[in-house]
Amino acid sequence: MKKITGTALFILSISLLWAGNSEQPYKGWLKTETEHFTFIYEDISRESVIELTEFCEDVYKSVTSFFDSYPKNITVVLRDRIDFSNGSYNPAPPHINLYMTTPGSPELGAGVDNWLRFVLTHELVHYVNMNINEGLFYNLSRILGKSVASVPGGLLPGWAIEGIAVKLESDFTEGGRGNNPFFEIFSRSLILEDKMFSWRQAAYSSFRPPLNRIYIAGYLLNDYMARRFGDDIFIRVYREFLKFPLAGFNYYIKRITGSSISTIFTDMKEELKVKYSSTYTDRGTLLSPDTESNYYLPVVTDAGWICYRETEEKESGIVLINPETKKETVLFNTRLTDYSSFSASQDGNFIVFSSLNISSREPSGLTAGSDLYLHNRNTGKTIRISYNSHLRQPAISSDGKRIVAVQLFGQYSRLVEVDISTGKTRIIFDRKSRVFNPVFSKYDNSIAFAVQNKKNRTIWLIDNRGDTFPLTDNIPGNDYNPSFSSEESILFVSDLTGTPELYEINTYSGSGIEKILSDPGGIFSGISDKNKIIYSTWNHRGYILKEAQYRSENYTIPLTLQNYSEPVKDTDVPKKVPFSDTIREDNYIDLPKMVVTIPLPFYIDPLYKSDQLFGSGFRSYFQSVLGKNIIDLTVTLNTDSLQPGISFKYIHDWGPVSLDYLLNQGYSPSKQTASAQQTTNQQLLLNFPLISSRNLGISSYLGLFTGIINNYSVISNTDFTFLAPLPDSSTGYSSNTYQITGIGFSMERNSSVKDIIPPWKIVSSAMVYTPVDVNFLRQFAFKNITSINFPSLLRHQVIRVSSRLTYSAIEKLSYLNNPRGFPNDSPDAGGVIPALDYLFTIAAPDLPILGGLSLQGIAGAFHLEKIFNIGKNGIIPDDNIYGGIELMLLGNYINVFETAGIGISYRFTPDSIDFSSSNMGIYIFAGTNSFNK
């Protein structure tokens, strides 16, 4: 009784440690239904739900008409606590996730008049495409579960999965990527450089640029085939594919069109070469390294260029670049909210930036809040300015005393000033629109920024009197990324001619807009430095920086300025819009839904090894839409003894705390153990993640768990069935109950693309078992595994020091601590195995294998291990030493990256080395750490 009371107090004390850190408290989930949609959301998303209900049925009509398939009810989850732009289709159970935040960069967000309509259209295409009511797997789904209908989607090449969604988002919305001149920069540059990836590489994503290749190739191929073979070519091919998907999508393309995908891909490239053949010649000179990397537009300071860069060789971070020598000095490593989310004072001593703080311990689920940080270059220290303020794309004044930033709310954003000492915000521009890329003038008298409304994107100005001006409202096209070339002149990028080019405007004279610079691919953004222009563009190696002379191209557009200044209310959150009488809102209960049920023609025993091959049974998996409830049930029958094998697992997630219940039922026939044994094992665990976050390039986890384990066995001299009564003379009973308590800790720092093995990582876990009815000091079991990675002297090579300690003083609970590739049959109570690994990257290829499967990384390792057994006579070293080699492969299927490896270990003594097969062990493993098993 005392031990159970202690466990309850432990649970209570840990629960009290948790307190949600969100600025808007979690109040539960709600739902609203339309004719074809069920929207699941928190109360902070009510305004977004109202917008969605205004057009969702129109989107439904457009998408379903294209596919000629009409699902009855579509579940859509709104995620309003994640400050990055995304959406997803999840087949288990089928539903859509929409992230409310509009994109911060023009590659995705240029011309998007309504982000919610854009992302709903894209994800609804996936939903309808994956749930067409015909074909082999749809018929199976009527028996096995609705999610089975989505199986053919996993057999499509990546370009086909994403390509049709990009094509229809472009046909059905204003801001689709097919209509986006910034998105076109990627394909234009690849064609002009003759560096287009192959049609096989278009089937999957890669760490190699372009990272969005399945979207690029997907749109180009779908657009080309629609024009060549008809607008319905995709659905014609797809319906044939559904009949027998194992033949492959490319097979049906050849069957329907008469042309292979390789021929179509080649013809598409030739058409693009003709399209871009008249493109003007290159004017800029490359400034950034000619390697696979991303160098984004720097800030020009007195100390040099302060730049955010990502390379395959080094961690992402902010660097100081000498303009003359181009030598880089790393100031600090971090990941930004987006590549525009940093700024620096004129002297270069203060750098403000925004970064995502990602947490998985909130009751609402995953959160990703964007906040501001201030780095002092002189001291090397970084402090956090804001908390839960949803700020990105900050700008700092020349003297380092003022900060403005973009503040997010739903799909909209506004411009705020941020108090450096307190982090408090004051609204300075709010028009229920989307704001981007603020920047101070040279002497901090004005602030320029871009505003996206339903009509277009324009450059705005707040001058030293507080007056607000839309500078480019009266010209066609969309305008982006302003920067001051002087106190009265602003450089900005516009797609006025269809290609993003650099223009300049005088903010006071009203004399007009002049074109300053063009580039073959296009320009993302530009700044002036003395008499030159530094600008950002893209080539086949990634985002690059180029330099050109500062001069006008003699292309002038008349300009008229108009003052649109008006008072802005100083409120933290916009007023919530009440639901109309036609919209009903209810509480949402996240009940599990059946994902799949599979019949099993054989017997599975979760506790004992079984020789029974054939039998009957099933496995059913249930999961709720929000992932808060999971049921995994397997039931099979041993037809020889009429004993069931049962495995039942239930997981309930409250947010910061989760409950796991596991029940296993197994049977060991007398021929295996000389006595028949029927056992029921039950486990009840509570998990408390105290820390679960990723911030400033570091992932951290600290969690505790506690629970009860019970084993109940019925033992007989002869075999017996599950329900048959047993003679008292041949029956024995055994019941053992254990309390388990443990802790887990991990910390990892972000690394480069070529670091297949993380160079900075620590993982440690420990757990203690003890019977509830005996003295802890007399009987207990303990297990600890710890591994520490740190970089060697050579780049992309890692040293790992590990240890595994096990000990059990419980008679019926033993831990065998075996080295890799070999069993450890020692009768001792436990043991210690220290290990030393040397791991290294061999190559980082981009190699297509089959369909959407590719090889993205190859790594190797050497290891040494030694066993120290713990028994009655103390710690006794084993005579043998274990050493081996490993090969690890980083594979990718469409967009899922996983690492697996194989190892060979040899057993030898200091006096004798015998390479015979009896001293060799072969093993396979998942991940990059074969020791932590």
Backbone hydrogen bonds, N-H to C=O, Kabsch-Sander energy under -0.5 kcal/mol:
donor,donor_aa,acceptor,acceptor_aa,energy
5,T,1,M,-2.2
6,G,2,K,-2.3
7,T,3,K,-2.1
8,A,4,I,-2.2
9,L,5,T,-2.2
10,F,6,G,-2.1
11,I,7,T,-2.5
12,L,8,A,-2.4
13,S,9,L,-2.6
14,I,10,F,-2.2
15,S,11,I,-2.3
16,L,12,L,-1.8
17,L,13,S,-0.6
17,L,14,I,-0.9
18,W,14,I,-0.6
18,W,15,S,-1.0
30,L,41,Y,-3.5
31,K,586,D,-2.8
32,T,39,F,-2.0
33,E,584,R,-0.5
34,T,37,F,-2.8
38,T,74,I,-2.6
39,F,32,T,-3.2
40,I,38,T,-0.5
40,I,76,V,-3.0
41,Y,30,L,-2.1
45,S,42,E,-2.0
46,R,43,D,-1.4
49,V,45,S,-2.2
50,I,46,R,-2.3
51,E,47,E,-1.8
52,L,48,S,-2.5
53,T,49,V,-2.6
54,E,50,I,-0.8
54,E,51,E,-0.7
55,F,51,E,-0.8
55,F,52,L,-1.0
56,C,52,L,-2.5
59,V,55,F,-2.1
60,Y,56,C,-2.5
61,K,57,E,-2.2
62,S,58,D,-2.0
63,V,59,V,-2.5
64,T,60,Y,-2.6
65,S,61,K,-1.6
66,F,62,S,-1.4
67,F,63,V,-1.7
68,D,64,T,-1.7
69,S,64,T,-1.4
74,I,36,H,-2.3
75,T,73,N,-0.5
76,V,38,T,-2.9
77,V,96,I,-3.3
78,L,40,I,-2.8
79,R,77,V,-0.6
79,R,98,L,-3.2
80,D,78,L,-0.7
83,D,368,A,-3.4
84,F,82,I,-0.6
88,S,97,N,-2.1
90,N,95,H,-3.0
92,A,93,P,-0.7
95,H,90,N,-2.2
96,I,75,T,-2.5
97,N,88,S,-2.8
98,L,77,V,-2.9
99,Y,86,N,-1.9
100,M,79,R,-2.0
100,M,98,L,-0.5
101,T,82,I,-0.6
108,L,105,S,-1.1
109,G,105,S,-1.9
110,A,106,P,-1.7
112,V,109,G,-1.8
113,D,111,G,-0.9
118,F,114,N,-2.2
119,V,115,W,-2.9
120,L,116,L,-2.1
121,T,117,R,-2.2
122,H,118,F,-2.1
123,E,119,V,-2.4
124,L,120,L,-2.5
125,V,121,T,-1.8
126,H,122,H,-1.3
127,Y,123,E,-2.4
128,V,124,L,-2.9
129,N,125,V,-2.6
130,M,126,H,-2.5
131,N,127,Y,-0.7
131,N,128,V,-0.8
132,I,129,N,-0.7
134,E,132,I,-2.0
136,L,242,L,-2.0
139,N,135,G,-2.0
140,L,136,L,-1.7
141,S,137,F,-2.1
142,R,138,Y,-1.0
143,I,140,L,-1.7
144,L,140,L,-3.2
145,G,141,S,-1.6
147,S,595,V,-0.8
148,V,145,G,-1.6
149,A,146,K,-1.5
150,S,147,S,-1.7
151,V,148,V,-1.8
153,G,150,S,-1.1
154,G,150,S,-0.7
154,G,151,V,-1.3
155,L,152,P,-1.6
156,L,153,G,-1.0
158,G,203,A,-2.4
159,W,202,A,-0.6
160,A,157,P,-0.9
161,I,157,P,-1.9
162,E,158,G,-2.2
163,G,159,W,-1.6
164,I,160,A,-1.2
165,A,161,I,-0.6
166,V,162,E,-2.4
167,K,163,G,-2.6
168,L,164,I,-2.3
169,E,165,A,-2.2
170,S,166,V,-1.5
171,D,167,K,-1.5
172,F,168,L,-2.5
173,T,169,E,-1.1
176,G,173,T,-0.6
178,G,166,V,-0.5
179,N,176,G,-1.9
180,N,177,R,-1.3
184,E,180,N,-1.6
185,I,181,P,-0.6
185,I,182,F,-0.7
186,F,183,F,-0.9
187,S,183,F,-0.7
188,R,184,E,-2.8
189,S,185,I,-2.5
190,L,186,F,-2.2
191,I,187,S,-2.1
192,L,188,R,-2.7
193,E,189,S,-2.2
194,D,191,I,-0.8
195,K,190,L,-2.8
196,M,190,L,-0.6
202,A,198,S,-1.1
203,A,200,R,-1.4
204,Y,201,Q,-1.2
205,S,894,I,-3.8
213,R,210,P,-1.2
215,Y,212,N,-0.9
216,I,212,N,-2.1
217,A,213,R,-3.0
218,G,214,I,-1.0
219,Y,215,Y,-2.4
220,L,216,I,-2.4
221,L,217,A,-2.8
222,N,218,G,-2.2
223,D,219,Y,-2.9
224,Y,220,L,-2.3
225,M,221,L,-2.9
226,A,222,N,-2.0
227,R,223,D,-1.8
228,R,224,Y,-2.0
229,F,225,M,-3.5
230,G,226,A,-1.2
233,I,230,G,-1.8
236,R,232,D,-2.2
237,V,233,I,-2.3
238,Y,234,F,-2.9
239,R,235,I,-2.3
240,E,236,R,-1.3
241,F,237,V,-2.4
242,L,238,Y,-2.2
243,K,239,R,-0.6
243,K,240,E,-0.9
244,F,240,E,-0.7
244,F,241,F,-0.7
247,A,244,F,-1.7
248,G,245,P,-1.9
252,Y,248,G,-1.1
253,I,249,F,-1.6
254,K,250,N,-1.9
255,R,251,Y,-1.8
256,I,252,Y,-2.4
257,T,253,I,-2.8
258,G,253,I,-0.5
258,G,254,K,-1.6
259,S,253,I,-0.5
264,I,260,S,-2.4
265,F,261,I,-2.6
266,T,262,S,-2.0
267,D,263,T,-2.7
268,M,264,I,-2.5
269,K,265,F,-2.0
270,E,266,T,-2.1
271,E,267,D,-2.1
272,L,268,M,-2.0
273,K,269,K,-2.2
274,V,270,E,-1.7
275,K,271,E,-2.1
276,Y,272,L,-2.3
277,S,274,V,-0.9
279,T,276,Y,-1.6
285,T,547,E,-2.6
287,L,545,L,-3.2
288,S,545,L,-1.3
291,T,289,P,-1.8
293,S,291,T,-0.9
293,S,541,R,-1.4
294,N,310,E,-3.7
295,Y,543,Y,-2.3
296,Y,294,N,-0.6
296,Y,308,Y,-2.2
299,V,306,I,-2.5
300,V,298,P,-0.5
301,T,299,V,-0.6
301,T,304,G,-1.8
302,D,346,Q,-3.2
304,G,301,T,-0.7
305,W,321,I,-2.5
306,I,299,V,-2.5
306,I,304,G,-0.5
307,C,305,W,-0.6
307,C,319,V,-2.7
309,R,307,C,-0.5
309,R,317,G,-2.3
310,E,294,N,-2.5
311,T,314,K,-0.7
312,E,292,E,-1.3
317,G,309,R,-1.9
318,I,332,F,-2.4
319,V,307,C,-3.0
320,L,329,T,-2.9
321,I,305,W,-3.4
321,I,319,V,-0.5
322,N,327,K,-2.3
326,K,322,N,-2.8
329,T,320,L,-2.0
331,L,318,I,-2.3
332,F,318,I,-1.5
334,T,316,S,-1.3
337,T,354,S,-2.0
341,S,338,D,-2.1
342,F,340,S,-1.6
343,S,352,V,-2.2
345,S,350,F,-2.3
346,Q,398,S,-1.9
347,D,398,S,-0.6
348,G,345,S,-1.3
351,I,375,H,-2.4
352,V,343,S,-1.9
353,F,373,Y,-2.2
354,S,341,S,-2.0
355,S,371,D,-1.9
357,N,369,G,-2.8
358,I,356,L,-0.7
358,I,694,R,-2.7
359,S,367,T,-2.5
360,S,692,S,-1.7
362,E,365,G,-0.6
365,G,362,E,-1.5
367,T,359,S,-2.8
368,A,81,R,-2.7
369,G,357,N,-1.8
371,D,355,S,-2.0
371,D,369,G,-0.6
373,Y,353,F,-2.7
374,L,383,I,-2.9
375,H,351,I,-3.2
376,N,381,K,-2.9
377,R,349,N,-2.9
377,R,375,H,-0.7
380,G,376,N,-2.5
381,K,376,N,-0.5
383,I,374,L,-2.5
385,I,372,L,-2.5
386,S,372,L,-1.2
391,L,370,S,-2.8
392,R,406,V,-2.5
395,A,404,V,-3.0
397,S,402,R,-2.4
400,G,397,S,-1.4
403,I,418,V,-0.6
404,V,395,A,-2.4
405,A,416,V,-2.4
406,V,392,R,-2.6
407,Q,405,A,-0.5
407,Q,414,R,-3.0
408,L,390,H,-2.7
409,F,412,Y,-2.7
412,Y,409,F,-1.8
413,S,433,S,-2.5
414,R,407,Q,-2.1
415,L,429,F,-2.3
416,V,405,A,-2.6
417,E,426,R,-2.9
418,V,403,I,-3.0
419,D,424,K,-2.9
420,I,418,V,-0.5
423,G,419,D,-2.8
426,R,417,E,-2.1
428,I,415,L,-2.8
429,F,415,L,-1.7
433,S,413,S,-0.6
434,R,452,Q,-2.0
436,F,450,A,-2.4
439,V,448,A,-2.0
441,S,446,S,-2.2
444,D,441,S,-1.6
447,I,462,I,-2.2
448,A,439,V,-2.4
449,F,460,W,-1.9
450,A,436,F,-2.6
451,V,458,T,-2.7
452,Q,434,R,-3.2
453,N,451,V,-0.6
453,N,456,N,-2.3
458,T,451,V,-2.4
460,W,449,F,-3.4
461,L,469,F,-2.6
462,I,447,I,-2.6
463,D,461,L,-0.5
463,D,467,D,-2.1
466,G,463,D,-1.9
469,F,461,L,-2.9
471,L,459,I,-2.3
471,L,469,F,-0.9
472,T,459,I,-1.1
473,D,470,P,-0.6
475,I,472,T,-1.1
479,D,457,R,-2.1
480,Y,493,V,-3.3
483,S,491,L,-2.2
485,S,489,S,-1.8
486,S,489,S,-1.5
490,I,505,I,-2.7
491,L,483,S,-3.6
492,F,503,Y,-2.3
493,V,480,Y,-2.6
494,S,501,E,-2.4
495,D,478,N,-1.9
497,T,499,T,-0.5
498,G,495,D,-1.7
501,E,494,S,-2.4
502,L,517,L,-2.5
503,Y,492,F,-3.4
504,E,514,E,-2.6
505,I,490,I,-2.3
506,N,512,G,-0.8
507,T,488,E,-3.2
507,T,505,I,-0.6
510,G,506,N,-0.9
513,I,557,I,-2.4
514,E,504,E,-2.5
515,K,555,Y,-1.9
516,I,502,L,-3.1
517,L,502,L,-1.7
523,I,500,P,-1.7
524,F,536,S,-3.1
525,S,536,S,-0.8
527,I,534,I,-2.6
529,D,532,K,-2.7
532,K,529,D,-1.5
533,I,548,A,-3.3
534,I,527,I,-2.6
535,Y,533,I,-0.5
535,Y,546,K,-2.6
536,S,525,S,-2.9
537,T,544,I,-2.1
539,N,542,G,-2.4
542,G,539,N,-2.2
544,I,537,T,-2.3
546,K,535,Y,-2.6
547,E,285,T,-2.1
548,A,533,I,-2.2
550,Y,531,N,-2.0
551,R,549,Q,-0.9
553,E,515,K,-3.1
557,I,513,I,-2.3
559,L,510,G,-0.6
564,Y,468,T,-2.6
564,Y,562,Q,-0.5
571,T,569,K,-1.7
583,I,580,S,-1.4
584,R,582,T,-0.5
586,D,31,K,-2.4
588,Y,29,W,-2.6
589,I,587,N,-0.5
590,D,588,Y,-0.5
591,L,589,I,-1.8
593,K,623,Q,-1.7
595,V,621,Y,-3.2
596,V,621,Y,-1.4
597,T,144,L,-2.6
598,I,619,R,-3.0
600,L,617,G,-2.8
615,G,601,P,-1.6
616,S,637,L,-0.7
617,G,600,L,-0.8
618,F,635,V,-2.5
619,R,598,I,-2.2
620,S,633,L,-3.2
621,Y,596,V,-2.6
622,F,631,I,-3.3
623,Q,593,K,-2.5
624,S,629,N,-2.2
627,G,624,S,-0.9
630,I,651,I,-2.2
631,I,622,F,-2.3
632,D,649,K,-2.5
633,L,620,S,-2.9
634,T,647,S,-2.7
635,V,618,F,-2.6
636,T,645,G,-2.2
637,L,616,S,-2.0
638,N,643,Q,-3.0
639,T,637,L,-0.9
642,L,638,N,-1.8
643,Q,638,N,-1.0
645,G,636,T,-3.0
646,I,644,P,-0.6
646,I,665,Q,-1.8
647,S,634,T,-2.5
648,F,663,L,-2.9
649,K,632,D,-2.2
650,Y,661,Y,-2.8
651,I,630,I,-2.4
652,H,659,L,-2.6
653,D,628,K,-2.7
654,W,652,H,-0.6
654,W,657,V,-3.0
655,G,657,V,-0.6
658,S,687,N,-1.7
659,L,652,H,-3.0
660,D,685,L,-2.7
661,Y,650,Y,-2.9
662,L,683,Q,-2.5
663,L,648,F,-2.9
664,N,681,N,-2.9
665,Q,646,I,-2.9
666,G,679,T,-2.5
668,S,677,Q,-3.0
672,Q,669,P,-1.5
673,T,669,P,-1.1
674,A,670,S,-2.4
676,A,716,S,-1.9
677,Q,668,S,-2.3
678,Q,714,V,-2.9
679,T,666,G,-2.4
679,T,677,Q,-0.5
680,T,712,Y,-3.1
681,N,664,N,-3.1
681,N,679,T,-0.5
682,Q,710,N,-2.8
683,Q,662,L,-2.6
684,L,708,I,-2.5
685,L,660,D,-2.9
686,L,706,T,-3.0
687,N,658,S,-2.7
688,F,704,L,-3.6
690,L,688,F,-1.0
690,L,702,L,-1.6
691,I,702,L,-2.2
693,S,700,S,-2.2
694,R,358,I,-1.9
695,N,698,I,-2.6
698,I,695,N,-1.7
699,S,748,E,-3.1
700,S,693,S,-2.9
701,Y,746,S,-2.5
702,L,691,I,-2.5
703,G,744,G,-2.4
704,L,688,F,-2.4
705,F,742,G,-2.0
706,T,686,L,-1.9
707,G,740,I,-2.1
708,I,684,L,-2.0
709,I,738,Y,-2.8
710,N,682,Q,-2.8
711,N,736,N,-2.8
712,Y,680,T,-2.7
713,S,734,S,-3.2
714,V,678,Q,-2.9
715,I,732,G,-3.1
716,S,676,A,-2.5
717,N,730,S,-0.8
722,F,642,L,-1.7
730,S,727,P,-1.2
731,T,728,D,-1.2
732,G,715,I,-2.7
734,S,713,S,-2.3
736,N,711,N,-2.4
738,Y,709,I,-3.4
739,Q,770,T,-3.1
740,I,707,G,-2.5
741,T,768,V,-1.9
742,G,705,F,-2.7
743,I,766,A,-2.5
744,G,703,G,-2.6
745,F,764,S,-3.0
746,S,701,Y,-2.2
747,M,762,I,-2.1
748,E,699,S,-2.4
749,R,760,W,-2.1
750,N,697,G,-3.2
753,V,311,T,-0.6
754,K,312,E,-1.9
755,D,752,S,-1.1
756,I,754,K,-1.7
761,K,789,N,-1.3
762,I,747,M,-2.3
763,V,787,S,-2.6
764,S,745,F,-2.9
765,S,785,I,-2.1
766,A,743,I,-2.4
767,M,783,K,-2.2
768,V,741,T,-2.7
769,Y,781,A,-2.9
770,T,739,Q,-1.7
772,V,737,T,-1.8
774,V,771,P,-0.9
778,R,775,N,-1.0
779,Q,775,N,-1.8
781,A,769,Y,-2.5
782,F,807,Y,-3.5
783,K,767,M,-2.1
784,N,805,L,-2.6
785,I,765,S,-2.2
786,T,803,S,-2.4
787,S,763,V,-2.8
788,I,801,V,-2.3
789,N,761,K,-3.9
790,F,799,I,-2.1
792,S,797,Q,-2.7
797,Q,794,L,-1.3
798,V,839,L,-3.1
799,I,790,F,-2.8
800,R,837,D,-2.6
801,V,788,I,-2.2
802,S,835,A,-2.3
803,S,786,T,-2.2
804,R,833,I,-1.5
805,L,784,N,-2.8
806,T,831,G,-2.5
807,Y,782,F,-2.4
808,S,829,A,-1.4
809,A,780,F,-3.2
811,E,809,A,-0.5
813,L,810,I,-1.4
817,N,815,Y,-0.7
818,N,816,L,-1.1
822,F,819,P,-1.6
825,D,823,P,-0.5
829,A,870,I,-0.8
830,G,870,I,-1.5
831,G,806,T,-2.1
832,V,868,F,-2.8
833,I,804,R,-2.2
835,A,802,S,-2.5
836,L,864,L,-2.2
837,D,800,R,-2.7
838,Y,862,F,-2.7
839,L,798,V,-3.0
840,F,860,G,-2.5
841,T,796,H,-2.0
842,I,858,I,-3.0
843,A,858,I,-1.8
847,L,855,L,-2.3
849,I,853,L,-2.9
850,L,853,L,-1.1
853,L,850,L,-2.5
854,S,892,N,-2.3
855,L,847,L,-2.8
856,Q,854,S,-0.5
856,Q,890,L,-3.2
857,G,890,L,-1.3
858,I,843,A,-2.7
859,A,888,M,-2.7
860,G,840,F,-2.7
861,A,886,E,-1.6
862,F,838,Y,-2.1
863,H,884,G,-2.1
864,L,836,L,-2.0
865,E,882,Y,-3.0
866,K,834,P,-1.4
867,I,880,N,-0.5
868,F,832,V,-2.4
869,N,876,I,-2.4
870,I,830,G,-3.0
871,G,869,N,-0.6
871,G,874,G,-2.4
874,G,871,G,-1.6
876,I,869,N,-3.0
876,I,874,G,-0.6
878,D,867,I,-3.1
881,I,908,F,-3.7
882,Y,865,E,-2.5
883,G,906,Y,-2.2
884,G,863,H,-2.0
885,I,904,I,-1.9
886,E,861,A,-2.2
887,L,902,I,-2.4
888,M,859,A,-3.2
889,L,900,A,-2.9
890,L,857,G,-3.0
891,G,889,L,-0.8
891,G,898,E,-2.9
892,N,854,S,-2.2
893,Y,896,V,-2.4
894,I,852,G,-2.9
894,I,892,N,-0.6
895,N,893,Y,-2.6
896,V,893,Y,-1.4
897,F,895,N,-0.5
898,E,891,G,-2.4
900,A,889,L,-2.0
901,G,925,F,-2.8
902,I,887,L,-2.1
903,G,923,Y,-3.1
904,I,885,I,-2.4
905,S,921,G,-3.1
906,Y,883,G,-3.6
907,R,919,N,-2.3
908,F,881,I,-2.6
908,F,906,Y,-0.5
909,T,912,S,-2.5
912,S,909,T,-0.6
919,N,916,S,-1.6
920,M,917,S,-1.6
921,G,905,S,-2.9
923,Y,903,G,-2.2
925,F,901,G,-2.3
927,G,899,T,-3.6
930,S,928,T,-0.5
933,K,931,F,-1.9
